[in-house]
């Protein structure tokens, strides 16, 4: 099943495969989701479409951990 990633909106919380909060969506291009990282260091992550496991209004769950995402 293809996730209709285009429905994800800016401001939604993004969590990794362990349920750890990564930050909030700042842009959704359809192929990727840009996330403003939380925490003291800040920065951004670009999440590929295939890393999105599921979502509901206000929350995006990924199928990868923070470490796996940072390695790319």
C-alpha positions as CSV (number, residue, x, y, z in Angstrom):
1,X,0.0,0.0,0.0
2,X,1.3,3.4,-0.9
3,X,1.0,6.0,1.8
4,X,-0.8,9.2,0.6
5,X,2.1,11.3,1.8
6,X,0.7,14.4,0.2
7,X,-1.8,14.6,3.1
8,X,0.9,15.3,5.7
9,X,0.8,19.0,6.8
10,X,3.4,21.4,8.2
11,X,3.4,21.5,12.0
12,X,2.7,17.8,12.5
13,X,4.8,15.9,15.0
14,X,7.2,13.3,13.5
15,X,8.3,10.3,15.6
16,X,10.9,7.6,14.7
17,X,10.4,3.8,14.8
18,X,11.0,3.8,18.5
19,X,8.4,6.5,19.1
20,X,11.0,9.1,19.9
21,X,10.1,12.7,18.8
22,X,12.2,13.9,15.9
23,X,10.6,17.3,15.3
24,X,7.8,18.9,13.3
25,X,7.0,18.9,9.5
26,X,8.0,22.2,7.8
27,X,7.5,21.1,4.2
28,X,6.0,18.2,2.3
29,X,7.0,17.9,-1.4
30,X,5.2,14.6,-2.0
31,X,8.5,12.7,-2.4
32,X,10.1,13.9,0.8
33,X,9.1,15.5,4.1
34,X,11.4,18.2,5.6
35,X,11.4,18.1,9.4
36,X,12.6,20.8,11.8
37,X,14.5,18.8,14.4
38,X,13.6,19.4,18.1
39,X,16.2,19.8,20.8
40,X,19.0,22.2,21.5
41,X,20.9,21.6,18.2
42,X,18.0,22.1,15.9
43,X,18.6,21.6,12.2
44,X,16.6,19.8,9.6
45,X,16.0,16.2,8.4
46,X,14.8,15.2,4.9
47,X,12.6,12.1,5.2
48,X,12.1,10.0,2.1
49,X,8.6,8.8,1.2
50,X,9.4,5.2,1.9
51,X,10.4,6.0,5.6
52,X,6.8,7.0,6.4
53,X,5.1,4.1,8.1
54,X,1.8,5.7,8.8
55,X,0.2,8.9,9.9
56,X,-2.9,10.4,11.5
57,X,-3.9,14.1,11.8
58,X,-1.1,15.8,13.7
59,X,1.4,12.9,13.8
60,X,3.7,11.1,11.4
61,X,5.3,7.7,12.4
62,X,8.4,6.5,10.6
63,X,9.7,3.0,10.0
64,X,13.3,4.1,10.7
65,X,15.2,5.2,13.9
66,X,16.8,8.6,14.4
67,X,20.2,6.8,13.9
68,X,19.2,5.2,10.6
69,X,17.9,8.6,9.3
70,X,21.0,10.5,10.3
71,X,23.3,7.9,8.5
72,X,21.9,9.0,5.1
